[in-house]
Amino acid sequence: MYRNRALFMNFNERLRYLIDCEEIKLKDLAPKLCLSASTLSNYAQGIREPDYDTLRRIADYFGVSIDYLLGHEPPAVDDERQLLTCYRSFTPSQKRFLLDQAALIKRYKIRLDD
């Protein structure tokens, strides 16, 4: 299973996974992280490793922890990643609506067919 394999992933493999999940090209992502495309490519290939500030920018962009990037916690399951991707595309009012619905489900312990 992927979760077990994730415990042994290197930084560059986790970075590649996150980039693949976002379906973004390195050349488009690099400026968002204040990096050159070649530097980001070196990180993704495992040729170089980022400094702390770069790790923080990468973690913030993908919504993961630095611990995750460094292999100290398992990745979010695919459902979580899909929810995060959808959430990021919503307007502020859509985000508030979604959070309100989640609060209701949690508060009233609503169970749906699993």
Secondary structure, DSSP 8 states (H G I E B T S, - for coil): -HHHHHTT--HHHHHHHHHHHHT--HHHHGGGGT--HHHHHHHHHTS----HHHHHHHHHHHT--HHHHTTSS----HHHHHHHHHHHHS-HHHHHHHHHHHHHHHHTT-----
